[in-house]
Amino acid sequence: MKAIFWILLVANAILFAVMQWGGLLAADEQAGQTQPALHEEQIRLLVDLPQSAPVAALPASAPVAAKPDTLACFEWGDFSGADLTKAAAALSALQLGDKLSQRQVEHTIGYWVYIPPLVDKTALNQKVVQLKARGIKEYFIVQEAGQWLNAISLGVFKTQEAAQKFQDELRAKGVRSAQLGERASKLKMTIFKLNGVDDSIGAKLVAMQKDFAGSELKNVPCALTR
């Protein structure tokens, strides 16, 4: 009896295992029939990939504008005689056009470089010939009656410094008889006006002024030079 019991128990276990295995195979077969086939060629990824933002074109470098020169206005003076001629020539070389003008001022007292009165016309003429031989072209013969009759004025100046410099230049040329003195009379002088000139002209004026002792170069408001 015991043997029969164990035989039946083993048979039932085997039958149960076979039924479970068959159920699994059926389920797999059904799943295989209901699962649609995959078509690889129709597969599309739905993930939105970020597109690279277009690179904005860099603006071309704008040309650097040159800083305009600052325009300025000057007055340069006072001049007379040989210095006036030299200063006018120096300014003319700058080709300033209508930016250059001049005005006259009058002083009651000034300085002059002169040759004392000659005794007569003959001596006066001889002295003039000597001056021309030494390159002196600017002079004035005093013809007014008085203590200065037949004196030769070689230049008049606003300041003693300018007169002294001119006297030294004459002596370097061999004009030993030239003297310096103060003269109480109406002395007309010239002042040059420069309106609206740039920095380069201003620098040239500063350099030129050094050659004219006693002259004054002033930076003035442009409204005053119109």
C-alpha positions as CSV (number, residue, x, y, z in Angstrom):
1,M,0.0,0.0,0.0
2,K,2.7,2.4,0.9
3,A,4.4,1.7,-2.5
4,I,1.2,2.5,-4.4
5,F,0.8,5.8,-2.4
6,W,4.3,7.0,-3.3
7,I,3.8,6.0,-6.9
8,L,0.6,8.1,-7.2
9,L,2.2,11.0,-5.4
10,V,5.1,11.2,-7.8
11,A,2.8,10.8,-10.8
12,N,0.7,13.7,-9.7
13,A,3.8,15.9,-9.2
14,I,5.0,15.0,-12.7
15,L,1.5,15.8,-14.2
16,F,1.4,19.1,-12.4
17,A,4.9,20.1,-13.7
18,V,3.9,19.2,-17.2
19,M,0.7,21.3,-17.0
20,Q,2.7,24.3,-15.7
21,W,5.3,24.0,-18.5
22,G,2.6,23.7,-21.1
23,G,0.9,26.8,-19.8
24,L,4.1,28.8,-20.0
25,L,4.7,27.7,-23.6
26,A,1.2,28.7,-24.6
27,A,1.6,32.1,-23.0
28,D,4.9,32.7,-24.8
29,E,3.3,31.6,-28.1
30,Q,0.4,33.9,-27.6
31,A,2.7,36.8,-26.7
32,G,4.7,36.1,-29.8
33,Q,1.6,36.2,-32.0
34,T,0.3,39.5,-30.5
35,Q,3.6,41.4,-30.5
36,P,3.9,43.4,-33.8
37,A,7.1,43.1,-35.8
38,L,9.5,46.0,-35.5
39,H,10.4,47.8,-38.7
40,E,13.8,49.3,-38.1
41,E,13.7,51.5,-41.2
42,Q,10.6,53.3,-39.7
43,I,12.1,54.0,-36.3
44,R,12.6,57.6,-35.6
45,L,14.0,59.1,-32.5
46,L,11.6,61.6,-31.0
47,V,14.2,63.3,-28.8
48,D,14.6,67.0,-29.8
49,L,18.3,67.6,-30.1
50,P,19.2,71.3,-29.4
51,Q,20.2,73.0,-32.5
52,S,23.3,75.1,-32.5
53,A,22.4,78.8,-32.3
54,P,23.7,80.7,-35.4
55,V,26.8,82.6,-34.6
56,A,26.2,86.2,-34.9
57,A,28.6,87.9,-37.3
58,L,31.0,90.1,-35.4
59,P,30.7,93.7,-36.4
60,A,33.7,95.0,-38.4
61,S,35.9,97.1,-36.3
62,A,35.0,100.7,-36.9
63,P,37.9,102.9,-37.9
64,V,39.2,104.9,-35.0
65,A,38.6,108.6,-35.8
66,A,41.6,110.8,-35.4
67,K,41.3,113.3,-32.7
68,P,41.0,116.6,-34.3
69,D,43.5,119.2,-33.4
70,T,42.4,121.9,-30.9
71,L,42.3,125.2,-32.7
72,A,43.7,128.2,-30.9
73,C,44.2,131.9,-31.4
74,F,47.4,133.9,-30.7
75,E,48.7,137.4,-30.6
76,W,52.4,138.0,-31.3
77,G,54.2,141.3,-30.9
78,D,55.2,144.0,-30.7
79,F,57.4,144.5,-33.9
80,S,58.9,147.3,-35.8
81,G,61.9,147.9,-38.1
82,A,64.0,144.9,-39.0
83,D,62.2,142.6,-36.5
84,L,58.9,143.4,-38.2
85,T,60.3,142.4,-41.6
86,K,61.8,139.2,-40.3
87,A,58.6,138.2,-38.3
88,A,56.4,138.9,-41.3
89,A,58.6,136.8,-43.5
90,A,58.6,133.9,-41.0
91,L,54.8,134.0,-40.7
92,S,54.3,134.2,-44.5
93,A,56.2,131.0,-44.8
94,L,53.5,129.2,-42.8
95,Q,50.9,130.0,-45.5
96,L,48.2,130.9,-43.0
97,G,46.0,132.8,-45.5
98,D,43.1,134.7,-43.9
99,K,44.0,133.2,-40.5
100,L,46.8,135.8,-40.2
101,S,46.2,139.5,-39.7
102,Q,47.8,142.4,-38.0
103,R,47.1,145.6,-36.1
104,Q,49.1,148.6,-35.0
105,V,49.6,149.9,-31.5
106,E,51.3,153.1,-30.4
107,H,53.6,153.6,-27.5
108,T,54.7,156.9,-26.2
109,I,58.1,155.6,-24.9
110,G,60.2,152.9,-26.5
111,Y,63.9,152.0,-27.2
112,W,65.8,152.4,-30.4
113,V,69.1,151.4,-31.9
114,Y,70.7,154.2,-33.8
115,I,73.8,155.8,-35.2
116,P,74.4,159.2,-33.7
117,P,73.9,162.2,-36.0
118,L,76.5,162.6,-38.7
119,V,78.2,166.0,-39.2
120,D,77.0,166.5,-42.8
121,K,75.5,164.9,-45.8
122,T,78.8,163.4,-47.1
123,A,79.4,161.6,-43.8
124,L,75.8,160.5,-43.8
125,N,76.0,159.0,-47.3
126,Q,79.3,157.2,-46.5
127,K,77.7,155.6,-43.4
128,V,74.7,154.4,-45.5
129,V,77.1,152.8,-48.0
130,Q,78.8,151.0,-45.1
131,L,75.6,149.8,-43.7
132,K,74.4,148.3,-47.1
133,A,77.8,146.6,-47.5
134,R,77.2,144.8,-44.2
135,G,73.7,143.7,-45.3
136,I,71.8,146.3,-43.3
137,K,68.8,147.3,-45.5
138,E,66.3,148.5,-42.9
139,Y,67.2,152.0,-41.6
140,F,65.6,155.5,-41.4
141,I,67.4,158.8,-41.6
142,V,66.1,161.4,-39.2
143,Q,65.5,164.6,-41.1
144,E,63.6,166.6,-38.5
145,A,65.4,169.6,-37.1
146,G,66.8,169.2,-33.6
147,Q,69.4,167.2,-31.8
148,W,68.7,164.0,-33.9
149,L,69.1,165.5,-37.3
150,N,71.1,163.2,-39.6
151,A,71.0,160.4,-37.1
152,I,70.3,156.9,-38.6
153,S,67.6,154.9,-36.9
154,L,68.2,151.2,-37.3
155,G,65.2,149.9,-35.3
156,V,62.8,150.8,-32.6
157,F,61.6,148.4,-30.0
158,K,59.1,148.1,-27.2
159,T,61.5,146.6,-24.7
160,Q,65.1,147.2,-23.8
161,E,65.8,143.5,-24.1
162,A,64.8,143.4,-27.7
163,A,66.8,146.5,-28.5
164,Q,69.9,145.1,-26.8
165,K,69.6,141.8,-28.8
166,F,69.4,143.8,-32.1
167,Q,72.4,145.9,-31.2
168,D,74.4,142.8,-30.5
169,E,73.4,141.4,-33.9
170,L,74.6,144.6,-35.6
171,R,77.9,144.6,-33.8
172,A,78.4,141.0,-34.9
173,K,78.0,142.3,-38.5
174,G,80.7,145.0,-37.9
175,V,78.4,147.9,-37.2
176,R,80.3,149.2,-34.1
177,S,78.8,152.7,-34.0
178,A,75.3,151.5,-33.3
179,Q,74.0,152.7,-29.9
180,L,70.9,151.9,-27.8
181,G,68.8,154.5,-26.2
182,E,65.3,155.3,-24.8
183,R,63.2,157.5,-27.0
184,A,60.2,159.4,-25.8
185,S,58.1,159.7,-28.9
186,K,55.1,158.1,-30.5
187,L,56.3,154.6,-31.4
188,K,54.1,152.6,-33.7
189,M,54.4,148.8,-33.4
190,T,52.8,145.9,-35.1
191,I,51.0,143.0,-33.5
192,F,50.3,139.9,-35.5
193,K,47.0,138.0,-34.9
194,L,46.6,134.4,-35.7
195,N,43.0,133.0,-35.6
196,G,42.1,129.4,-35.4
197,V,45.4,127.7,-36.0
198,D,46.1,124.0,-35.1
199,D,48.6,122.5,-32.7
200,S,51.4,122.2,-35.2
201,I,51.3,125.9,-36.0
202,G,51.2,126.7,-32.3
203,A,54.4,124.7,-31.8
204,K,56.1,126.5,-34.7
205,L,55.1,129.9,-33.2
206,V,56.7,129.0,-29.9
207,A,59.9,128.0,-31.6
208,M,59.9,131.2,-33.7
209,Q,59.3,133.4,-30.8
210,K,62.7,132.4,-29.3
211,D,64.4,134.2,-32.2
212,F,62.8,137.5,-31.3
213,A,63.9,138.7,-27.9
214,G,61.4,140.9,-26.2
215,S,58.5,139.7,-28.3
216,E,55.5,138.3,-26.6
217,L,53.4,135.4,-27.8
218,K,50.0,135.2,-26.1
219,N,47.3,132.6,-26.3
220,V,44.1,134.6,-26.4
221,P,40.4,133.8,-26.7
222,C,39.5,133.5,-30.3
223,A,36.6,135.9,-29.9
224,L,39.1,138.7,-29.2
225,T,41.0,138.1,-32.5
226,R,38.1,138.4,-34.9
